[in-house]
Amino acid sequence: MIKLENLTKQFTQKNGQSFNAVDNVSLNVPEGEMCVLLGPSGCGKTTTLKMINRLIPSTSGKILINGQDTSDMDTVSLRRSMGYVIQQIGLFPNMTIEENITVVPRMLGWEKARYKARAEALMDMVAMDPKKFLNRYPKEMSGGQQQRIGVIRALAADPPVLLMDEPFGAVDPINREVIQNQFLEMQRQLKKTVMLVSHDIDEALKLGDRIAVFRQGRIVQCASPDELLAKPANDFVGSFVGQDRTLKRLLLVSAGDVTDQQPTLTVKRDTVLPEAFATMDDNDIRAITVVDDDGKPLGFVKRREARHASGVCSDLLHPFRATGKADDNLRVVLSRLYESNTSWMPIVDEDGRYNGEISQDYIADYLSSGRTRRALNIASMD
């Protein structure tokens, strides 16, 4: 959807010398993916974004949107094809929130019923009551609320491409996480092609399908978040993503990702202990989870205690010290394991049913293995 070919932007300094703020950048962002341009200040990220929507002209190279060279597009067509969100929200103070959201659809001649319905639907997506907020003015809203409006305003005319320049940078940490989560949920529904500028590695890891790391106007690595952390291309990338990059990888894997790949072994309260022992022995596991008739975990039985025992599993039932949820990431799971001083715990789905288990040993093995969930197929996009 977005393709940059040898894109360069040259500036001339006051002393007459020229330098390349963006230096021969080539990048592909497939339809429906989010690419984060990551790097320190002054590395060319924002300049690249501004060339894409023609706020500044490129010196050389090509920019293609859905296969069309943007140099062949008129300004109106180009603007219709992409939304733009910046850190300084820029809501019109004399317009209501509804008028702010619908400014582009109204300019495009949408009928009133259509643009009002669009505003209401977008407000619902960011968990803001349309009846409560649409008739307010920007000054009557908090900074975090205004930032949400800035994001959905860019989506109002349903552009296929969304460009975002540090969109959450001015928001306090609590609101930032809320807005990021809401934006991710919107993206799952809308599947826009997004290019987002950030200098925050945690934000890039959370939001990006792929991350392009910039240094002095060039891309030094483009990879999936997991691959970037597991296999940084050089010392600069390694230092930028952080010395704790191995632990950061735990943020990228949900407990459900792990348990979905496991066989589900459980017993019931009234399962006889010889049967429970045989299951543990056959599968070489030290304990087995006991579930109720709805599949919810009640506790566990230890293999060594069941070895020569008679009776049923409820006779030797041990309670769990902690449980995890399928949508918890592995860093949350590991934190709970340490807090409860236990080596493993069951993972439950949204209805509380047993979904599998995760141990400290599994997490250590995953981190030390260096394996990644998905390497980007960069070459085939050239």
N, C-alpha and C positions, 0 to 999 in steps of 0.2 A: 504493500500500500504506500509506504514511504521509502524512496530509494535515493540515496545521495551518491553521486559519482564524482570523485576527485574534487570535492567542494573546497574552495579556497577563498579566504577574505583577507585582502592586504590593506593595511592602513599606513599612512605616511605620518611620521612623527614631526614635531615642531622643528627638529634639526634637519629635516629633509630626508632622513633615512626611513626606509619602509620595513615593515615586519608583517609576517603572516599571523593574524590572530586565529585563523582557522587554516590548517595546512594540509591540503590534499586528503580530505576526509571522505571515506566511502563507508556507507552503512545501509543496511536493509532492515526494515521493520515490517514483518508480515501483517496481513489484515487481521485485526482483532487482538493484536498483542500490544503490550505496554513496554516501551523501551525507555530506560532511565539514562540520561546523560550525566555522568558522575565525575566529579573532580574538584580540585581546589579553585578558589577564586581566580579569575583571569586566565583560565585554561582554554576558553573558546566555546563553552557550552551554550551560553545565552546568545552569542553571536551566531552560532549555527542555527538555533531556533528562530532567530529574527530573519535570517536569510530564507528559511523555509516559507514563512508567510509574507516575505518580501517587505518587511519593515526596513531592512537595509539590503542593498544589492550585493550579489556575490561578485567576486573578481573573476573567478573562473569555475568551471565544473558544472554539473547538472543536478537539478532537483526534480524528481518525478513523483507525482501523486497518482496512484492507481494507473501507472504506466504513461501518464501524460506529463510532458515537460512543462513545468510551471512558467517558463519564459514564453510559452505560446498561449498562456491563459490570460484573459483580461482580469483586472483587479477584482471585479465583482464576482466572477466565477471562482477565483481563488479564495476569496473571503467566505463564500458560501460553502466551500469544501472543508473548512476547518474552523474549529472554535479555539479561542485563545484565552488563557487564564494566567494572570500575573500575581505576584505577591501583594502589590498595591491594588486592592480590589477594584477601585474606580467605579463604584456604583454612582448613578446619577442622583444627587441628594434631593432634587425637586420632583423625582418620580417615585411612585409607590413601588413596593417590591414586585408586584405583578407587572407593572410597566417596565421595570428594569429587566426582568426575566424575558419579557416578550418583545423587547425593542427590535431585535433582528427579524423575528417572524412578522412583526407588524410592517417593517420596512419591505419585506418580501411579499406583502399583500395577503397574508393569511387571513381567513375569516375569523371574526371575533370568537365564535364558539370553539374553533380549533385551537387558537392560541391560548385561550383561557383554560381549556382542558389540558393542554400541554404544560402550562404553568402549575396546575394542580398536581398533575402526575409527577412532575419533577420534585415538587415540594414534598410529596409523600416519600419519594426515594431517599431524601435526606432527613426523614423523620421530623418534618416541620409541618404543623397543622395549617393547611391552606386557608381555612376560615379565620384563623387567628392572626396570620402573618401577611397575607397577600396585600391587604389594604394599608399596611404600615409603611413608614418611610425609613430609609437606612439609619438615620440618627436614633431611631427608636429600638435598634437591635444591637446586640453585642458584636464584638469583633469576630468571634467564631461563627455566629449566625450570618454575618455579612459575607464571610469567606465561603460558606456553603452556597449562598446566593450567587456569588461570583462564579463558582464552579458550574452550577446548573444553568446559569445564563448562557455560558459558552455552549451548552448542549441543547439549548431551546430550539434551534432550527434543525436539529438532528444531523449535524455534520458528520461525515465518516471519519474525520481526523480531528484529534484534540491535541493542541500544543499547550504545555503547562510550564511556566517558569517560576520555580520555587513557590508553588501555589499555597503551601501550608507553613512557610517559613516564619510568618509574622504572628502565628497563632501560638498560644501557650501550650505546653506539652500535653495537658489533659485533653483540651479541645482538639489538638492536632491528631491525637490517636483516634478520637471519635470520628473526626472528619475523614481521616485516612480509611478507617473501617467502612464508613458509609460509602466512600468513593469506590472502594474495592467491590462492595456489594452492587453498586450501580454498574461498574464495569463488567461484572459477571452477567448482568442482565442485558446491557447495551452492546457489549463487545466492540467498542470503538478501537480504532488504532491510535495509540497515545504515545507521544514523545514528551517526557517530563524531565526538566532540569533540576538537579539536586546536588548539594555538597554533603548530604547526610547519608552515610553508608547504611544505617539502620532503615531509613526511609526507602532507599533504593532496593534493599533486600526484601522489604515487605511488599513493595508495589510492583517491582519490575519482573517481566517475563525474561527480559534480557537487559544487561547493563553494559553500557559503553563507557569505559574509563578514559577520560581525557587527560593529557599532559602537554602543556605548551602547544596547544592547537591541534594535536594529533590524537587519534584513538590508539591507545597502547594495548587494550584488550577489550574484546566484546564477547560476553559469555553469559550463560544462565547464572542466577545468584549462587546456586550450589557449586557450580564449576568454578566460579570466580573465587569463592572461599577455599575450595579444596585445592585448586591449582592456579594460584596467581601467576601471571606471566613473567613478572620480574619483581625486584625488590621494591620499586615504587608502588606497584599495585598491592603488594603484600603489606607494606607499611600503611597505605591509605585505607585498606579494608580493616586493618587493626591486628594487633598481636594476639587478640582473642578470637581470631577468625575461625579457628576450629570449633570453639564453643558457639559461635554465631550460627554455625550450620544447623544447630539444634532448632533454631527458630523456623527453619524452612521445611521441617518434616512434622506432620501432625501424627498424633498417636493412632488415629484411624488409618493413616497410610501404612503403618507397621502392622496393626492387627488384622487388616484386610488380607494380608499375605500369609496369615497363620492358620493352621488347622484349629478349630474350636473344640477343645477337650474340656468337658464338664461332667459332673455327676450331680445326683439329686440327694436330698437329705436322707431318703430311705434306701439309697443304693448300698448294697452290702459291702463291707470293707474289703473282703477278698477281691471283689470285682473292681473296686476303686484302685486297690494296690496293683492288680494286673494291668490296668490301663496305664498307671504311672510307670510301671516296670517296662512295659512294651515300648513306651515312648521316651524312656529314660528322662523322666521329669521328677523333681523332688517333692512337688506338691500339686494338688489339683483343686480347681475351684468348684465349690458347691453352689448350685443355683436353685431358685424356687421354680414353681410351675410357670412363671412368666419369664423365666430366663434371667432374673436379676440375681447378682451375686450375694451370697449370704456369708461366705467365709471360705476356708480351705482346709484340706486334710493333708497331713504330711505323709510321705511314703514310708519313712522309717517307723512311724507310729502305727501305720496300717499293715505293716509286713506280716505279723502273726496274729492280728486282732480279729475278733469276731464282732458281730453287731452291725450297725449301720453308720453311715458317714456323720449323721448328726451327733453321734456319741463322741467323736473326736474333732468336732468343728472348732477351728480357730478364727476369730474375727479379723477382718482386714484393718490395718492401721490407716490406710489411705486408699482412695480410688482416683482414677483419672477419667477425663472425658475424651471422646474420640476427636473432638476438634481442638483439644489442647496441643500445643507444640511440644516437642521433646524437651525444650528447656524448662517448661512448666512441669512436665512429668518428672524430670530429674530433680528439680527443686523440691517437689513433694516427697520423692523417695528419700532425699537427705533429711528433710524436716521430720519425717516419721521414722527415720532410722530403720528403713526396711530395704531389702534388696530387689523387690519386685512388687507390682500391684496390678490389679485388674483395670481394664479400660471398659467404660460403659458407653452405650450410644445415647442419643438424646432422650430416649424413653427409659434409661436406666438399666437396659439389658446388657449382659456380659458380651463383650466384643473381642476379647483376647487379653493379653497381658504384655507388659513391658518390664524389663529388668535393667539394673545398672550394667550388667554384663553386655546386654544387647547394645545399649547406648555407647559404651566404651568400644565395642567391636565396630560399630558403624563409623565412629569418628576416626578410629585408627586405620580403617580400611582404605580411606581416601576415595571410596566409590561415590559417584554422583548419580543423582536421579535422572538428569537429562542434560546431555551436551547439545548445544545448539548446532544445527547444520548450517554453518556460516557459508561454507564454500559453494553449496548448491544454489545460494541466492545470488551469486555474482553474475 
